[in-house]
Amino acid sequence: MPHGHFCWNELMTRNVERAKKFYGDTLGWSFDAMPMPNGTYWIAKDGDQPVGGIFDISAPEFGPVPESWMAYIAVDNVDERVAKAVKAGAKIMKPAFDIPGVGRIAILTEPGGAAVGWMTPVPR
């Protein structure tokens, strides 16, 4: 995925089954489970193509985080780009972390307050 391009979207929801039913019924998506340390992440697919993910935010640690879609932008080096973003006025919501087989991700808010994920994807 080229640097600076949107590369992934995920729905953050407190009711995964409702979301899966909605998008399955309306868009025809199917879903594959991806086990994670704190539960299951759902890969939404159109046929065989992954089109997004569903992330459960019902745990107390997500408190008042609203249900919403989160967009991710591919970057060449998450750690270096996040350091530049902070100097430019961004705030870190979740420091960089690794997801095996996916990539290195950080969640930040840009100076206007919009949340965005930055990801250095694992080479395919």
Order of alpha helices (4+ residues) and beta strands (2+ residues): beta-alpha-beta-beta-beta-beta-alpha-beta-beta-beta
